[in-house]
Amino acid sequence: MKKTIDRREFLKKTGEGAAVAGAFALAGACAPKKTAEVVAQAVTDDGKDPLETGKMELRTNPGNGDQVSLLGYGCMRFTMKKDANGKDVVDQENVNNLIDYALAHGVNYFDTAPVYLQGQSEKAVGIALARHPRNSYFIATKLSNFQSNDRKVAMQLYENAFKNLQTDYLDYYLLHSLGRGGADGFKARFEDNGMMDFLLEERKKGKIRNLGLSFHGDQQGFDDMMALHDKYHWDFVQIQMNYFDWKHADGVRNVKAEYLYQELDKREIPIVIMEPLQGGRLAKPAENVVNRLKERDPQASLASWAFRFVGSYPRVLCVLSGMVYMEHLQDNLRTYMDFKPLTEEEKIFLDTEIADIMANYPTVECNDCKYCMPCPYGIDIPGIFMHYNTCVNQGNFPRGKEQEDYEKLRKAYLVSYSRAIPTLRQADHCVGCKECIPKCPQSIAIPRELRRIDAYVEKLKQDTLTIED
């Protein structure tokens, strides 16, 4: 039997003295239609409430009436710890606390996948959610059959989802990471092996309440998926959208989000947003971007600008955020409780002025998903990219000897690089095997970017810097 958590224990776990007013108004046996006004208050150690009473913004799924929280919990990243055998395992207590807190404040959409957290995410999320009434949340998970087109592999992933998530039905089920192989890739993964026929039957039976896809790829790949809408009727589509990618996606690794949104909007397909912070880049932009945002609103967090941008588009059903720490969850709750959409002028400010500034910085569009890992040669691919991007975004980036503080920045970069990335895991050990390329959902030319960063590091060491864009 599943262990359920009673209301008193739930409120105790989500904050001393917390209280939730009202209840979920149910429609059918599957899912909540409405969420009552959230008045739960989490009390910190000093007795102060970090969140004011407010109401979570809800969006209606036009297909079935689901009332979905605009803020969704992306469960790709949770803290890990070592078990008794030295193995990396999910910190389940931390997951429970964060999910309890999110539920208490109106978040009801939880997105996971069998490949997240070294294959542990579905199970960890299932343990946390099973302690609550099944009709108080929506589960989204994915068919991540990247490595094989074998039907047996896909079926095992599908069946495991129900076991791991301790549920009899899946609210939102996604064909994971479509677009990279275009129409041929889709055919091999889902049609030739009979999986699409099977999933459509499962939708008819109610085992899958909404069938959709997550997209990563170029415009042709997206158009291929849209051409299948009449045949399969996508109940929803998950896309990468943020104020930088709205007009500045390069068209090779990613499609401009404006195009993706408009194509889905005209077909009236509900949209779930991933990467609203572009892998964290929009929460930690360069200093001149920070200054411009703070001039507009000194009190607003940098992340809140990005979350308000995507939430301001009416076709958006839910915006995912991978909230690892409580302060991130609380900040996002402040944004989406009593939500205030951006004005048209504020949208333009972000997707032109701020995005234009950021477009001039030579970062790597890595979101630290770690799909490329492990590297057969031991290279810390995401670590190298994250270190490089952080230095660029924080302004600690030596460009050339004309900089007044060039020598200081040069030394700082080399020292921080050696500390962040062990010598044997640095970019110079890449042999160009290209095993990482097909695994990358951003379609980054990983060996090329590693060579670029390695060349940059070598030039810093030689003190003859010439930046390669």
Secondary structure as the mmCIF struct_conf table of DSSP 4:
data_model
#
loop_
_struct_conf.conf_type_id
_struct_conf.id
_struct_conf.beg_label_comp_id
_struct_conf.beg_label_asym_id
_struct_conf.beg_label_seq_id
_struct_conf.end_label_comp_id
_struct_conf.end_label_asym_id
_struct_conf.end_label_seq_id
HELX_LH_PP_P HELX_LH_PP_P1 LYS A 2 THR A 4
HELX_RH_AL_P HELX_RH_AL_P1 ARG A 7 LYS A 13
TURN_TY1_P TURN_TY1_P1 THR A 14 THR A 14
TURN_TY1_P TURN_TY1_P2 GLU A 16 GLY A 17
BEND BEND1 GLY A 22 GLY A 22
STRN STRN1 ALA A 25 ALA A 27
TURN_TY1_P TURN_TY1_P3 GLY A 28 CYS A 30
STRN STRN2 ALA A 31 LYS A 34
HELX_LH_PP_P HELX_LH_PP_P2 ALA A 36 VAL A 38
TURN_TY1_P TURN_TY1_P4 ASP A 45 ASP A 46
BEND BEND2 GLY A 47 GLY A 47
BEND BEND3 PRO A 50 LEU A 51
BEND BEND4 THR A 53 THR A 53
STRN STRN3 MET A 56 MET A 56
STRN STRN4 LEU A 58 THR A 60
TURN_TY1_P TURN_TY1_P5 PRO A 62 ASN A 64
STRN STRN5 GLN A 67 SER A 69
BEND BEND5 LEU A 70 LEU A 70
STRN STRN6 LEU A 71 GLY A 74
TURN_TY1_P TURN_TY1_P6 CYS A 75 MET A 76
STRN STRN7 MET A 80 LYS A 82
TURN_TY1_P TURN_TY1_P7 ALA A 84 ASN A 85
BEND BEND6 GLY A 86 GLY A 86
STRN STRN8 ASP A 88 VAL A 90
HELX_RH_AL_P HELX_RH_AL_P2 GLN A 92 ALA A 104
TURN_TY1_P TURN_TY1_P8 HIS A 105 GLY A 106
STRN STRN9 TYR A 109 ASP A 111
TURN_TY1_P TURN_TY1_P9 PRO A 114 VAL A 115
HELX_RH_3T_P HELX_RH_3T_P1 TYR A 116 GLY A 119
TURN_TY1_P TURN_TY1_P10 GLN A 120 GLN A 120
HELX_RH_AL_P HELX_RH_AL_P3 SER A 121 LEU A 129
TURN_TY1_P TURN_TY1_P11 ALA A 130 ARG A 131
BEND BEND7 HIS A 132 HIS A 132
HELX_RH_3T_P HELX_RH_3T_P2 ARG A 134 SER A 136
STRN STRN10 PHE A 138 LEU A 143
BEND BEND8 GLN A 147 GLN A 147
HELX_RH_AL_P HELX_RH_AL_P4 ARG A 151 LEU A 165
TURN_TY1_P TURN_TY1_P12 GLN A 166 GLN A 166
BEND BEND9 ASP A 168 ASP A 168
STRN STRN11 LEU A 170 LEU A 178
BEND BEND10 GLY A 179 GLY A 179
TURN_TY1_P TURN_TY1_P13 ARG A 180 GLY A 181
HELX_RH_AL_P HELX_RH_AL_P5 GLY A 182 PHE A 186
HELX_RH_PI_P HELX_RH_PI_P1 LYS A 187 GLU A 191
TURN_TY1_P TURN_TY1_P14 ASP A 192 ASN A 193
BEND BEND11 GLY A 194 GLY A 194
HELX_RH_AL_P HELX_RH_AL_P6 MET A 195 LYS A 205
TURN_TY1_P TURN_TY1_P15 GLY A 206 GLY A 206
BEND BEND12 LYS A 207 LYS A 207
STRN STRN12 ILE A 208 PHE A 215
BEND BEND13 GLY A 217 GLY A 217
HELX_RH_AL_P HELX_RH_AL_P7 GLN A 219 ALA A 227
TURN_TY1_P TURN_TY1_P16 LEU A 228 LEU A 228
HELX_RH_AL_P HELX_RH_AL_P8 HIS A 229 TYR A 232
BEND BEND14 ASP A 235 ASP A 235
STRN STRN13 PHE A 236 GLN A 240
TURN_TY1_P TURN_TY1_P17 TYR A 243 PHE A 244
HELX_RH_AL_P HELX_RH_AL_P9 ASP A 245 HIS A 248
BEND BEND15 GLY A 251 ASN A 254
HELX_RH_AL_P HELX_RH_AL_P10 ALA A 257 LYS A 266
TURN_TY1_P TURN_TY1_P18 ARG A 267 GLU A 268
STRN STRN14 ILE A 271 MET A 274
TURN_TY1_P TURN_TY1_P19 PRO A 276 GLY A 280
HELX_RH_3T_P HELX_RH_3T_P3 ARG A 281 ALA A 283
BEND BEND16 LYS A 284 LYS A 284
HELX_RH_AL_P HELX_RH_AL_P11 GLU A 287 ARG A 296
TURN_TY1_P TURN_TY1_P20 PRO A 298 GLN A 299
BEND BEND17 ALA A 300 ALA A 300
HELX_RH_AL_P HELX_RH_AL_P12 LEU A 302 GLY A 311
TURN_TY1_P TURN_TY1_P21 SER A 312 SER A 312
BEND BEND18 TYR A 313 TYR A 313
TURN_TY1_P TURN_TY1_P22 PRO A 314 ARG A 315
STRN STRN15 VAL A 316 SER A 321
BEND BEND19 TYR A 325 TYR A 325
HELX_RH_AL_P HELX_RH_AL_P13 MET A 326 TYR A 336
STRN STRN16 MET A 337 MET A 337
TURN_TY1_P TURN_TY1_P23 ASP A 338 PHE A 339
HELX_LH_PP_P HELX_LH_PP_P3 PRO A 341 THR A 343
HELX_RH_AL_P HELX_RH_AL_P14 GLU A 344 ILE A 348
HELX_RH_PI_P HELX_RH_PI_P2 PHE A 349 ILE A 354
HELX_RH_AL_P HELX_RH_AL_P15 ALA A 355 ALA A 359
TURN_TY1_P TURN_TY1_P24 ASN A 360 ASN A 360
BEND BEND20 TYR A 361 TYR A 361
TURN_TY1_P TURN_TY1_P25 TYR A 371 CYS A 372
HELX_LH_PP_P HELX_LH_PP_P4 MET A 373 MET A 373
BEND BEND21 PRO A 374 PRO A 374
HELX_LH_PP_P HELX_LH_PP_P5 CYS A 375 CYS A 375
TURN_TY1_P TURN_TY1_P26 PRO A 376 TYR A 377
HELX_RH_AL_P HELX_RH_AL_P16 ILE A 381 ASN A 393
TURN_TY1_P TURN_TY1_P27 GLN A 394 GLY A 395
TURN_TY1_P TURN_TY1_P28 LYS A 401 GLU A 402
BEND BEND22 GLN A 403 GLN A 403
TURN_TY1_P TURN_TY1_P29 GLU A 404 ASP A 405
HELX_RH_AL_P HELX_RH_AL_P17 TYR A 406 ALA A 420
BEND BEND23 ILE A 421 ILE A 421
HELX_RH_3T_P HELX_RH_3T_P4 THR A 423 ARG A 425
BEND BEND24 GLN A 426 GLN A 426
HELX_RH_3T_P HELX_RH_3T_P5 ALA A 427 HIS A 429
TURN_TY1_P TURN_TY1_P30 GLU A 435 CYS A 436
HELX_RH_3T_P HELX_RH_3T_P6 ILE A 437 LYS A 439
TURN_TY1_P TURN_TY1_P31 PRO A 441 GLN A 442
HELX_RH_AL_P HELX_RH_AL_P18 ILE A 446 GLN A 462
TURN_TY1_P TURN_TY1_P32 ASP A 463 ASP A 463
#
